[in-house]
Amino acid sequence: MLTNPDCIKPFNHDDAKLVAQADALLDRAFGIGRRSKTSYRLREGERAVEGLSFGLYRDDSEMGQVLRAVISFWHLRVGEHGHHAVMLGPIAVEPHLQGIGLGAMLMRHSLKQAAQRGHQLVILVGDEPYYAPFGFSRVPDGRLLLPGPVDPARLLFCELKPGAFDNVGGLVLSPSRFQPRTKTG
Ligand SMILES: CC(C)(COP(=O)(O)OP(=O)(O)OC[C@H]1O[C@@H](n2cnc3c(N)ncnc32)[C@H](O)[C@@H]1OP(=O)(O)O)[C@@H](O)C(=O)NCCC(=O)NCCS
């Protein structure tokens, strides 16, 4: 059950103490092998999308407000034209508080913010049954290629603007890995 106050605040990736708390939470939620995932290759050395990282805090009678869930988004470039998309993730909820709606709160809040900020296309790697109610569908097989192994059934997209995924396909890279094609001769 959601308690009052559960509150969502912007997450500052430059706050080392907060980042350490979030890292510990992510380790508890995903296990320490999480960094071997392909999605981490897309985030390495990049800055999270401005204004789209959030922490969910919950009141604790002894410790005050405690970080209990996190979400962030990352810039992507897709295909030879470098079409812009954002990658959702990681999202994680403290294990003993999963299944009571905190993840859904963060999903709804951050997708609304993403749309308001003009982002049009969101990609993620995750379980379709969880993400489908938020508007995510499976990417048609072979349409996107990631820089590492991904189960095609878990590669999902969500159009924040209708048609945003039309004509988008190819290799998905982080902005610093993307090399725009230069015209020759
Ligand atoms: C996935 C996660 C973020 C969802 O947050 P949450 O607060 O637990 O989820 P909510 O309470 O908002 O939603 C609960 C519902 O989602 C379902 N659900 C949770 N995880 C699911 C999953 N992986 N696949 C399908 N359904 C899932 C629950 O069964 C529940 O369904 P119900 O409402 O019909 O009972 C959270 O469980 C988590 O941190 N998991 C570990 C890390 C992880 O897997 N992150 C996502 C990476 S893809």
The ligand as a Gaussian input file, in Angstrom:
#p B3LYP/6-31G(d) Opt

LIG

0 1
 C       10.210000      -4.169000     -11.814000
 C        9.985000      -3.208000     -10.650000
 C       10.684000      -1.883000     -10.935000
 C        8.479000      -2.969000     -10.550000
 O        8.221000      -2.086000      -9.480000
 P        7.146000      -2.494000      -8.362000
 O        6.971000      -1.340000      -7.472000
 O        7.566000      -3.778000      -7.756000
 O        5.874000      -2.756000      -9.272000
 P        4.402000      -2.176000      -9.055000
 O        4.037000      -2.347000      -7.629000
 O        4.313000      -0.832000      -9.640000
 O        3.576000      -3.129000      -9.972000
 C        3.311000      -4.381000      -9.478000
 C        2.721000      -5.222000     -10.576000
 O        3.702000      -5.448000     -11.580000
 C        3.918000      -6.846000     -11.682000
 N        5.326000      -7.047000     -11.952000
 C        6.385000      -6.677000     -11.204000
 N        7.532000      -7.064000     -11.807000
 C        7.149000      -7.689000     -12.946000
 C        7.870000      -8.307000     -13.984000
 N        9.197000      -8.356000     -13.988000
 N        7.154000      -8.843000     -15.006000
 C        5.816000      -8.800000     -15.031000
 N        5.079000      -8.217000     -14.069000
 C        5.753000      -7.677000     -13.035000
 C        3.506000      -7.411000     -10.348000
 O        3.157000      -8.768000     -10.492000
 C        2.304000      -6.560000     -10.025000
 O        1.174000      -6.978000     -10.741000
 P       -0.318000      -6.766000     -10.148000
 O       -0.481000      -5.288000      -9.931000
 O       -1.198000      -7.312000     -11.208000
 O       -0.321000      -7.511000      -8.866000
 C       10.488000      -3.782000      -9.308000
 O        9.779000      -4.955000      -9.024000
 C       11.972000      -4.047000      -9.271000
 O       12.739000      -3.196000      -8.860000
 N       12.377000      -5.260000      -9.658000
 C       13.799000      -5.641000      -9.626000
 C       14.600000      -4.856000     -10.624000
 C       14.012000      -4.982000     -11.998000
 O       13.729000      -6.080000     -12.468000
 N       13.853000      -3.806000     -12.657000
 C       13.277000      -3.729000     -13.968000
 C       14.252000      -4.087000     -14.994000
 S       13.511000      -4.495000     -16.487000

